[in-house]
């Protein structure tokens, strides 16, 4: 019997630019045109000043490991334990949850503040996920 697939995000009109970006190999964020606040997750207004004048831009894809937990339980379909569930602080400021790849899933390897870079995993023709791996160099 095939292993159950990982749950797929469901893009909405407010998040479509983000998912279009991941398919293109870009991590796209939003910036408020009124107060310059950069934010994630995507939404049609600034969470800082409520302005609806926002722009989408290509982020650097770089960040650091802010926090994580290592899951050892085989409860989530599409994941093989152990795996890290991480909060990544992007260089542009916002934090996002993701997974860490290309790295042992141990406390010794997952050091807080370690430099990370985005990597993209294509799940199907519509969804590509942004994951993070230790930065090279």
Helices and strands as residue ranges (DSSP letters): H 16-23, E 28-32, E 38-39, E 54-58, E 62-71, E 83-90, E 95-101, E 115-122, E 128-134
